[in-house]
Amino acid sequence: MPKAFPAPDSHGGDRDVCIVSRNGVERQANILERHGEEVYVHYVNTDKRLDEWVAERDVRPAGGHEAEVAANGHSNGATRKRKRGSTDGQSSRRGSLVQANGDAATGSEHPEDQDANRADTSTITEEEYDIEHHKQITAKRNFDKVIFGKWQIRTWYFSPYPLTESEAEDAGVPNAQAPPAPGRIPGVARSSIRSHGRTSDLFAGGLGRSHGVGQNSTLWVCDRCFKYMAEGQAWELHVRKCTRRSPPGRKVYQRGAHIIWEVDGAKEKLYCQNLSLFGKLFIDIKTLFFDCDNFLFYILTDADSQRDHVLGFFSKEKVSYDDYNLACIVVLPPYQKKGYGMLLIEFSYELSRRAGKVGTPERPLSDLGLRSYLTYWVSTLVRFFRRLLSVLPPDTAQVTTTGLTTDISDAIALSPSRDTEDGSSISKKRRKSTKGWDGEEIPASAIAHRTAQLNDTNDPMWTSLRSIETTANLDGSATTHVVVRCTLADIARATNLRIEDAAFALNECGLLGRRLRKDSSGETEEVMAITREMVEAVAKERNIKRMCMDLAHVLL
């Protein structure tokens, strides 16, 4: 018979529904913890990264209807039980296991049934205990901010940094006023200085550090080697001695000052473990693995004359049976909204393409991750349709020929001058030499490689999927149209996307509309029609830009 454990305390009193008033705006929230004159709140229907400590004077109890709305995550007047699949996506993490399994809070059950339910939920299995215990502890951040080089960054989520008890005190965890430490997870020992590196201790050492941490809890991390410290003096001494100038791996992409490094988790275990711990401060739904042997880390840096500064990274499994090309991705908050995340996503798909696989990110995706990937999928499809539905190559605005020719490909080949979209002639003007960071010149072969890749009209993909139809006009001119007849699988294969990812992106941007038409035999069939006008409308609406990654600078 499996061993049974008591159900963890749900801290139901700490999850009071309240109204937080700040800057003249009132928002519904759940109180997760009280400490002195501060309360830690989770705003209803928002992500955990927005949780914060607020002054108790800014909090007031919610009324009956407001409390019901906060508990159920909806604003209608219907009464229903709180379930695991709540709207805010987090109540199951913080809710009582007893109530989630049917606590008779509504008074609608028979007393005998209530007693039976209480008996059934009074004990749980060891695995359930570990899961619920971990959910409660990681419900809130254990550090409010992190000092990383010249940046002071507000953290988003819990990260299990294995600090010892004395280190936790230095980081801002009070002992006298802190609530009692949670029960130890069965089979997992406490962290100590001697057992600092063991996987189980690394995981367990971070548990319990969130209790009693207030607004002044600070973590200090070296921006060169990612070593973490609990107090500033030790951090300053370490920074003066740290000699690392770049990530401990090989360059796999370099364009100017921006470099992507490939680091093997099996060879650089400590560096990758520290990197994962730091990234977990900004990732919630991914499980953190301290055994990094099966992972490769791709780290994006920006170089100056002294060293390389880390901007973000992503990790992927060396062997993925589901062909996942990315496990988790992080762009540090000071460098977000600058295109670095898109560069890393594009590079992950390039790795899959070179391996002959159709990749996709590991699920589930966070809200920010889904938004980024949707942008990549839509941008990839729009750029593909633009090329596919163009009569002339992408960099050609006009073709001039002499004599008689009826084939459009012959006209392009015979044209003495090909004008580009910016008005400059390729054959008559020499392209200005492109300079990278620190004055190094990008080789002309790299530029020619990229141009040839965009203008490869002899690729079988284009000749098999599309046809060019030219119709004579009454005034002697002619109108040329590109007609493509293909399936969704053809589109996914041509763009190196999963079919489900391509379908999701097309549906989200409104290009998956269907219509009925009659085929040559008179039968009615359902087809999906996409025109160039529809593609350009999506490109304008979503502000589609050119690729961040230049394939000519991939060093693989």
Buried (B, 14 or more C-beta within 10 A) or exposed (E): EEEEBEBBEBBEEBBBBBBBBEEEEEBBBBBBBBBEEBBBBBBBBBBBBEBBBBEBEBBEEBEEEBBBBBBBBEEEEEEEEBEEEBEBBBBBBBBBBBBBEBBBEEEEBEEEEBEBBEEEBEEBEBEBBBBBBBBBBBBBBBBBBBBBBEBEBEBBBBBBBBBBBEBBBBBBBBEEEBEEEBEEBEEBEBBEEEBEEBEBBBBBBBBBBBBBBBBEBBBBBBBBBBBBBBBEEBBEEBBEEEEBEBBBBEBBBBBBBBBBBBBBBEEBBEBBBBBBBBBBBBBBBBEBBBEBEBBBBBBBBBBEEEEBBBBBBBBBBEEBEEEBBBBBBBBBBEBBEEBBBBBBBBBBBBBBBEEEBBBBBBEEBBEBBBEBBBBBBBBBBBBBBBBBBEBBBBBBEEBEEEEEBEEBEEBBEBBEEBBBEEEEEBEEEEEEEEEBBEEEEBEEEBBEBBBEEEBEBEEEBBEEBBEEEEEEEEEEEEEEEBEBEBEBEBBBBBBBBBBEBBBBBBEBBEBBEEEEEEEEEEEEEEEBEBEBEBBBBBBEEBEBEEBBBBBBBBEE
